[in-house]
């Protein structure tokens, strides 16, 4: 019976990858279709400067190529299989998809990497994507021009400029409290780095520093478990 | 009207962008339907799944609103439809603005708001921004299955190591995200607002969880994250009144 369930889950996961790969490929082709169609129709009347375009592509690749690797490696374990395919096509991962998936798991007390976890993360990320699409559609039609003067005005700007720290605090605090022995030294280490090296320096290599920080933290966690300084496993 | 805006705001551009957005919207709904069916198969409570969908949808409204600022900003230069596409699909509010500027600078302009921005630069920008955003989906296409398999193997063979890797890394990542908000005010005093948002948001989330435990009401646990976020924004608003 257990073997049968495992097989069903394996089939489901394999199908998720198959569908995920195929649907991502179509999305990539459609995204490239936009400049292709515009170039085909309007390119006759406009001289396209290929060398400058290549230069822009190289500059952007140098910046975002490495960031992409860091983001894929860092974020995908938290998003589930289907959630990862969806998130990396719909975007806004750090401020929307990651919090949506993580919070849904925590609220329902479901572990990552389980069958239930896969269902929960997919539903949470899918719902988040649909809402963003609808808000942006309305934003493009009329809501943007209507709302932007209000949310950037002196009264509400302090609140809306700080959505990301507010959601980071609300997401992180419950984890930090449940895992004080690991989180307190890690937060202090992160703060010390920012205080000693300065915000500008840290921002200049944000993704690289983030990867280094996560790797070193993980090695330290391993060490404190191996030596028995911390005995209980991290709680989600 | 600048010449390139007639291209940027054309019906063709609207149709091309609309097709991509509709496809991605369909993709999200398809994956959700599949997950829902799978949840039923493995005996999950439909109430739990429904609440996951509604909770996530509700939470996502507020963080979507600041994206509108970038949308409106980009719409004034790149037309109505391309920014709509980019912020709905793959892009993020932090990436799009920078990417559009870098593309403009490759043509010797100071930024995409420069007077010299024309149809040729606009079409090149479409190509540069479209190609360079594809690294992540390409990596996922070719690497996600192996990454998943590796994690599943690790979970079976070394459960403690797996647990440390997943939950430990999450703690490290969250610490990393919090650190700039906790410290930047030492360099820029106006960043005290971010600190206020972070601390009050976190405090409110903990309070919601504590109340949920005390009163045994699951609704409060569900509210802890979106509620904490809203209280955090309120915290920044109130802090601003005193600064």
HADDOCK unambig.tbl for C-alpha pairs under 7 A between the chains (distance, minus, plus):
assign (segid A and resid 17 and name CA) (segid B and resid 145 and name CA) 6.33 0.50 0.50
assign (segid A and resid 21 and name CA) (segid B and resid 141 and name CA) 5.10 0.50 0.50
assign (segid A and resid 24 and name CA) (segid B and resid 137 and name CA) 6.72 0.50 0.50
assign (segid A and resid 24 and name CA) (segid B and resid 141 and name CA) 6.94 0.50 0.50
assign (segid A and resid 28 and name CA) (segid B and resid 134 and name CA) 6.97 0.50 0.50
assign (segid A and resid 30 and name CA) (segid B and resid 20 and name CA) 5.89 0.50 0.50
assign (segid A and resid 31 and name CA) (segid B and resid 20 and name CA) 6.55 0.50 0.50
assign (segid A and resid 31 and name CA) (segid B and resid 130 and name CA) 6.57 0.50 0.50
assign (segid A and resid 32 and name CA) (segid B and resid 130 and name CA) 6.26 0.50 0.50
assign (segid A and resid 34 and name CA) (segid B and resid 16 and name CA) 5.63 0.50 0.50
assign (segid A and resid 34 and name CA) (segid B and resid 17 and name CA) 6.68 0.50 0.50
assign (segid A and resid 35 and name CA) (segid B and resid 123 and name CA) 6.81 0.50 0.50
assign (segid A and resid 35 and name CA) (segid B and resid 126 and name CA) 5.51 0.50 0.50
assign (segid A and resid 35 and name CA) (segid B and resid 127 and name CA) 5.64 0.50 0.50
assign (segid A and resid 39 and name CA) (segid B and resid 123 and name CA) 6.82 0.50 0.50
assign (segid A and resid 46 and name CA) (segid B and resid 119 and name CA) 6.67 0.50 0.50
assign (segid A and resid 46 and name CA) (segid B and resid 120 and name CA) 5.81 0.50 0.50
assign (segid A and resid 47 and name CA) (segid B and resid 120 and name CA) 5.98 0.50 0.50
assign (segid A and resid 48 and name CA) (segid B and resid 120 and name CA) 5.17 0.50 0.50
assign (segid A and resid 48 and name CA) (segid B and resid 124 and name CA) 6.96 0.50 0.50
assign (segid A and resid 49 and name CA) (segid B and resid 120 and name CA) 6.94 0.50 0.50
assign (segid A and resid 52 and name CA) (segid B and resid 106 and name CA) 5.84 0.50 0.50
assign (segid A and resid 52 and name CA) (segid B and resid 107 and name CA) 6.01 0.50 0.50
assign (segid A and resid 53 and name CA) (segid B and resid 124 and name CA) 5.27 0.50 0.50
assign (segid A and resid 53 and name CA) (segid B and resid 128 and name CA) 6.47 0.50 0.50
assign (segid A and resid 55 and name CA) (segid B and resid 106 and name CA) 6.25 0.50 0.50
assign (segid A and resid 56 and name CA) (segid B and resid 102 and name CA) 6.64 0.50 0.50
assign (segid A and resid 56 and name CA) (segid B and resid 103 and name CA) 5.01 0.50 0.50
assign (segid A and resid 56 and name CA) (segid B and resid 106 and name CA) 5.30 0.50 0.50
assign (segid A and resid 56 and name CA) (segid B and resid 128 and name CA) 6.14 0.50 0.50
assign (segid A and resid 57 and name CA) (segid B and resid 128 and name CA) 4.96 0.50 0.50
assign (segid A and resid 57 and name CA) (segid B and resid 132 and name CA) 6.49 0.50 0.50
assign (segid A and resid 60 and name CA) (segid B and resid 99 and name CA) 6.81 0.50 0.50
assign (segid A and resid 60 and name CA) (segid B and resid 132 and name CA) 6.29 0.50 0.50
assign (segid A and resid 61 and name CA) (segid B and resid 132 and name CA) 5.81 0.50 0.50
assign (segid A and resid 65 and name CA) (segid B and resid 135 and name CA) 6.36 0.50 0.50
assign (segid A and resid 68 and name CA) (segid B and resid 135 and name CA) 6.24 0.50 0.50
assign (segid A and resid 68 and name CA) (segid B and resid 136 and name CA) 5.23 0.50 0.50
assign (segid A and resid 72 and name CA) (segid B and resid 136 and name CA) 6.60 0.50 0.50
assign (segid A and resid 85 and name CA) (segid B and resid 140 and name CA) 6.83 0.50 0.50
assign (segid A and resid 86 and name CA) (segid B and resid 28 and name CA) 6.60 0.50 0.50
assign (segid A and resid 88 and name CA) (segid B and resid 90 and name CA) 6.15 0.50 0.50
assign (segid A and resid 88 and name CA) (segid B and resid 136 and name CA) 6.35 0.50 0.50
assign (segid A and resid 88 and name CA) (segid B and resid 137 and name CA) 5.64 0.50 0.50
assign (segid A and resid 89 and name CA) (segid B and resid 89 and name CA) 6.04 0.50 0.50
assign (segid A and resid 89 and name CA) (segid B and resid 90 and name CA) 4.63 0.50 0.50
assign (segid A and resid 89 and name CA) (segid B and resid 137 and name CA) 6.39 0.50 0.50
assign (segid A and resid 90 and name CA) (segid B and resid 88 and name CA) 6.48 0.50 0.50
assign (segid A and resid 90 and name CA) (segid B and resid 89 and name CA) 4.47 0.50 0.50
assign (segid A and resid 90 and name CA) (segid B and resid 90 and name CA) 4.38 0.50 0.50
assign (segid A and resid 91 and name CA) (segid B and resid 89 and name CA) 6.06 0.50 0.50
assign (segid A and resid 91 and name CA) (segid B and resid 90 and name CA) 3.83 0.50 0.50
assign (segid A and resid 91 and name CA) (segid B and resid 91 and name CA) 5.13 0.50 0.50
assign (segid A and resid 91 and name CA) (segid B and resid 92 and name CA) 5.72 0.50 0.50
assign (segid A and resid 92 and name CA) (segid B and resid 91 and name CA) 6.63 0.50 0.50
assign (segid A and resid 92 and name CA) (segid B and resid 92 and name CA) 4.70 0.50 0.50
assign (segid A and resid 96 and name CA) (segid B and resid 60 and name CA) 6.53 0.50 0.50
assign (segid A and resid 96 and name CA) (segid B and resid 63 and name CA) 6.93 0.50 0.50
assign (segid A and resid 100 and name CA) (segid B and resid 56 and name CA) 5.64 0.50 0.50
assign (segid A and resid 103 and name CA) (segid B and resid 225 and name CA) 6.93 0.50 0.50
assign (segid A and resid 104 and name CA) (segid B and resid 52 and name CA) 6.06 0.50 0.50
assign (segid A and resid 107 and name CA) (segid B and resid 221 and name CA) 6.09 0.50 0.50
assign (segid A and resid 107 and name CA) (segid B and resid 222 and name CA) 5.71 0.50 0.50
assign (segid A and resid 116 and name CA) (segid B and resid 39 and name CA) 6.88 0.50 0.50
assign (segid A and resid 119 and name CA) (segid B and resid 35 and name CA) 4.98 0.50 0.50
assign (segid A and resid 119 and name CA) (segid B and resid 36 and name CA) 6.93 0.50 0.50
assign (segid A and resid 119 and name CA) (segid B and resid 39 and name CA) 5.95 0.50 0.50
assign (segid A and resid 120 and name CA) (segid B and resid 49 and name CA) 6.92 0.50 0.50
assign (segid A and resid 120 and name CA) (segid B and resid 52 and name CA) 6.80 0.50 0.50
assign (segid A and resid 122 and name CA) (segid B and resid 31 and name CA) 6.94 0.50 0.50
assign (segid A and resid 122 and name CA) (segid B and resid 32 and name CA) 6.21 0.50 0.50
assign (segid A and resid 122 and name CA) (segid B and resid 35 and name CA) 6.39 0.50 0.50
assign (segid A and resid 123 and name CA) (segid B and resid 32 and name CA) 5.19 0.50 0.50
assign (segid A and resid 123 and name CA) (segid B and resid 35 and name CA) 6.59 0.50 0.50
assign (segid A and resid 123 and name CA) (segid B and resid 52 and name CA) 6.76 0.50 0.50
assign (segid A and resid 123 and name CA) (segid B and resid 53 and name CA) 5.80 0.50 0.50
assign (segid A and resid 124 and name CA) (segid B and resid 52 and name CA) 5.95 0.50 0.50
assign (segid A and resid 124 and name CA) (segid B and resid 53 and name CA) 5.55 0.50 0.50
assign (segid A and resid 124 and name CA) (segid B and resid 56 and name CA) 5.24 0.50 0.50
assign (segid A and resid 126 and name CA) (segid B and resid 28 and name CA) 4.97 0.50 0.50
assign (segid A and resid 126 and name CA) (segid B and resid 29 and name CA) 6.64 0.50 0.50
assign (segid A and resid 126 and name CA) (segid B and resid 32 and name CA) 5.84 0.50 0.50
assign (segid A and resid 127 and name CA) (segid B and resid 53 and name CA) 5.57 0.50 0.50
assign (segid A and resid 127 and name CA) (segid B and resid 56 and name CA) 6.10 0.50 0.50
assign (segid A and resid 127 and name CA) (segid B and resid 57 and name CA) 5.24 0.50 0.50
assign (segid A and resid 128 and name CA) (segid B and resid 56 and name CA) 5.77 0.50 0.50
assign (segid A and resid 128 and name CA) (segid B and resid 57 and name CA) 5.20 0.50 0.50
assign (segid A and resid 128 and name CA) (segid B and resid 60 and name CA) 5.45 0.50 0.50
assign (segid A and resid 129 and name CA) (segid B and resid 28 and name CA) 6.88 0.50 0.50
assign (segid A and resid 130 and name CA) (segid B and resid 25 and name CA) 6.29 0.50 0.50
assign (segid A and resid 130 and name CA) (segid B and resid 28 and name CA) 6.95 0.50 0.50
assign (segid A and resid 131 and name CA) (segid B and resid 57 and name CA) 5.90 0.50 0.50
assign (segid A and resid 131 and name CA) (segid B and resid 60 and name CA) 6.47 0.50 0.50
assign (segid A and resid 131 and name CA) (segid B and resid 61 and name CA) 6.59 0.50 0.50
assign (segid A and resid 132 and name CA) (segid B and resid 60 and name CA) 6.88 0.50 0.50
assign (segid A and resid 132 and name CA) (segid B and resid 64 and name CA) 5.74 0.50 0.50
assign (segid A and resid 132 and name CA) (segid B and resid 88 and name CA) 6.85 0.50 0.50
assign (segid A and resid 133 and name CA) (segid B and resid 88 and name CA) 5.40 0.50 0.50
assign (segid A and resid 135 and name CA) (segid B and resid 64 and name CA) 6.79 0.50 0.50
assign (segid A and resid 136 and name CA) (segid B and resid 68 and name CA) 6.84 0.50 0.50
assign (segid A and resid 136 and name CA) (segid B and resid 84 and name CA) 6.65 0.50 0.50
assign (segid A and resid 136 and name CA) (segid B and resid 88 and name CA) 6.56 0.50 0.50
assign (segid A and resid 139 and name CA) (segid B and resid 68 and name CA) 6.19 0.50 0.50
assign (segid A and resid 140 and name CA) (segid B and resid 80 and name CA) 6.62 0.50 0.50
assign (segid A and resid 140 and name CA) (segid B and resid 84 and name CA) 6.26 0.50 0.50
assign (segid A and resid 144 and name CA) (segid B and resid 68 and name CA) 5.46 0.50 0.50
assign (segid A and resid 144 and name CA) (segid B and resid 72 and name CA) 5.96 0.50 0.50
assign (segid A and resid 145 and name CA) (segid B and resid 72 and name CA) 6.66 0.50 0.50
assign (segid A and resid 148 and name CA) (segid B and resid 68 and name CA) 6.85 0.50 0.50
assign (segid A and resid 148 and name CA) (segid B and resid 69 and name CA) 5.74 0.50 0.50
assign (segid A and resid 158 and name CA) (segid B and resid 236 and name CA) 5.93 0.50 0.50
assign (segid A and resid 158 and name CA) (segid B and resid 237 and name CA) 5.29 0.50 0.50
assign (segid A and resid 158 and name CA) (segid B and resid 240 and name CA) 6.62 0.50 0.50
assign (segid A and resid 159 and name CA) (segid B and resid 233 and name CA) 4.51 0.50 0.50
assign (segid A and resid 159 and name CA) (segid B and resid 234 and name CA) 6.15 0.50 0.50
assign (segid A and resid 159 and name CA) (segid B and resid 236 and name CA) 5.51 0.50 0.50
assign (segid A and resid 159 and name CA) (segid B and resid 237 and name CA) 5.03 0.50 0.50
assign (segid A and resid 160 and name CA) (segid B and resid 66 and name CA) 6.45 0.50 0.50
assign (segid A and resid 160 and name CA) (segid B and resid 233 and name CA) 6.81 0.50 0.50
assign (segid A and resid 162 and name CA) (segid B and resid 194 and name CA) 5.79 0.50 0.50
assign (segid A and resid 162 and name CA) (segid B and resid 197 and name CA) 6.37 0.50 0.50
assign (segid A and resid 162 and name CA) (segid B and resid 233 and name CA) 6.17 0.50 0.50
assign (segid A and resid 162 and name CA) (segid B and resid 236 and name CA) 6.86 0.50 0.50
assign (segid A and resid 163 and name CA) (segid B and resid 63 and name CA) 6.42 0.50 0.50
assign (segid A and resid 163 and name CA) (segid B and resid 233 and name CA) 6.09 0.50 0.50
assign (segid A and resid 165 and name CA) (segid B and resid 181 and name CA) 6.75 0.50 0.50
assign (segid A and resid 165 and name CA) (segid B and resid 194 and name CA) 5.81 0.50 0.50
assign (segid A and resid 165 and name CA) (segid B and resid 197 and name CA) 5.79 0.50 0.50
assign (segid A and resid 165 and name CA) (segid B and resid 198 and name CA) 4.82 0.50 0.50
assign (segid A and resid 166 and name CA) (segid B and resid 197 and name CA) 4.61 0.50 0.50
assign (segid A and resid 166 and name CA) (segid B and resid 198 and name CA) 4.69 0.50 0.50
assign (segid A and resid 166 and name CA) (segid B and resid 201 and name CA) 4.92 0.50 0.50
assign (segid A and resid 166 and name CA) (segid B and resid 229 and name CA) 4.85 0.50 0.50
assign (segid A and resid 166 and name CA) (segid B and resid 232 and name CA) 4.48 0.50 0.50
assign (segid A and resid 166 and name CA) (segid B and resid 233 and name CA) 5.86 0.50 0.50
assign (segid A and resid 167 and name CA) (segid B and resid 201 and name CA) 6.66 0.50 0.50
assign (segid A and resid 167 and name CA) (segid B and resid 229 and name CA) 4.60 0.50 0.50
assign (segid A and resid 168 and name CA) (segid B and resid 178 and name CA) 6.93 0.50 0.50
assign (segid A and resid 168 and name CA) (segid B and resid 198 and name CA) 6.56 0.50 0.50
assign (segid A and resid 169 and name CA) (segid B and resid 198 and name CA) 4.38 0.50 0.50
assign (segid A and resid 169 and name CA) (segid B and resid 199 and name CA) 6.17 0.50 0.50
assign (segid A and resid 169 and name CA) (segid B and resid 201 and name CA) 5.09 0.50 0.50
assign (segid A and resid 169 and name CA) (segid B and resid 202 and name CA) 4.17 0.50 0.50
assign (segid A and resid 170 and name CA) (segid B and resid 201 and name CA) 4.76 0.50 0.50
assign (segid A and resid 170 and name CA) (segid B and resid 202 and name CA) 4.17 0.50 0.50
assign (segid A and resid 170 and name CA) (segid B and resid 205 and name CA) 5.14 0.50 0.50
assign (segid A and resid 170 and name CA) (segid B and resid 225 and name CA) 5.39 0.50 0.50
assign (segid A and resid 170 and name CA) (segid B and resid 228 and name CA) 5.00 0.50 0.50
assign (segid A and resid 170 and name CA) (segid B and resid 229 and name CA) 5.67 0.50 0.50
assign (segid A and resid 171 and name CA) (segid B and resid 225 and name CA) 6.15 0.50 0.50
assign (segid A and resid 172 and name CA) (segid B and resid 174 and name CA) 5.92 0.50 0.50
assign (segid A and resid 172 and name CA) (segid B and resid 202 and name CA) 6.96 0.50 0.50
assign (segid A and resid 173 and name CA) (segid B and resid 202 and name CA) 4.90 0.50 0.50
assign (segid A and resid 173 and name CA) (segid B and resid 206 and name CA) 6.75 0.50 0.50
assign (segid A and resid 174 and name CA) (segid B and resid 206 and name CA) 6.07 0.50 0.50
assign (segid A and resid 183 and name CA) (segid B and resid 171 and name CA) 6.19 0.50 0.50
assign (segid A and resid 186 and name CA) (segid B and resid 172 and name CA) 6.38 0.50 0.50
assign (segid A and resid 186 and name CA) (segid B and resid 175 and name CA) 6.18 0.50 0.50
assign (segid A and resid 187 and name CA) (segid B and resid 175 and name CA) 4.78 0.50 0.50
assign (segid A and resid 187 and name CA) (segid B and resid 179 and name CA) 6.48 0.50 0.50
assign (segid A and resid 190 and name CA) (segid B and resid 175 and name CA) 6.53 0.50 0.50
assign (segid A and resid 190 and name CA) (segid B and resid 176 and name CA) 5.80 0.50 0.50
assign (segid A and resid 190 and name CA) (segid B and resid 179 and name CA) 5.32 0.50 0.50
assign (segid A and resid 191 and name CA) (segid B and resid 179 and name CA) 4.77 0.50 0.50
assign (segid A and resid 191 and name CA) (segid B and resid 182 and name CA) 6.87 0.50 0.50
assign (segid A and resid 191 and name CA) (segid B and resid 183 and name CA) 6.19 0.50 0.50
assign (segid A and resid 194 and name CA) (segid B and resid 179 and name CA) 6.99 0.50 0.50
assign (segid A and resid 194 and name CA) (segid B and resid 180 and name CA) 6.55 0.50 0.50
assign (segid A and resid 194 and name CA) (segid B and resid 183 and name CA) 6.71 0.50 0.50
assign (segid A and resid 195 and name CA) (segid B and resid 183 and name CA) 6.48 0.50 0.50
assign (segid A and resid 199 and name CA) (segid B and resid 184 and name CA) 6.51 0.50 0.50
assign (segid A and resid 210 and name CA) (segid B and resid 176 and name CA) 6.77 0.50 0.50
assign (segid A and resid 214 and name CA) (segid B and resid 169 and name CA) 6.18 0.50 0.50
assign (segid A and resid 214 and name CA) (segid B and resid 172 and name CA) 5.48 0.50 0.50
assign (segid A and resid 214 and name CA) (segid B and resid 173 and name CA) 6.32 0.50 0.50
assign (segid A and resid 217 and name CA) (segid B and resid 172 and name CA) 6.24 0.50 0.50
assign (segid A and resid 218 and name CA) (segid B and resid 165 and name CA) 6.87 0.50 0.50
assign (segid A and resid 218 and name CA) (segid B and resid 168 and name CA) 6.43 0.50 0.50
assign (segid A and resid 218 and name CA) (segid B and resid 169 and name CA) 6.31 0.50 0.50
assign (segid A and resid 234 and name CA) (segid B and resid 164 and name CA) 6.55 0.50 0.50
assign (segid A and resid 234 and name CA) (segid B and resid 167 and name CA) 5.94 0.50 0.50
assign (segid A and resid 234 and name CA) (segid B and resid 168 and name CA) 6.48 0.50 0.50
assign (segid A and resid 235 and name CA) (segid B and resid 167 and name CA) 6.96 0.50 0.50
assign (segid A and resid 236 and name CA) (segid B and resid 167 and name CA) 6.33 0.50 0.50
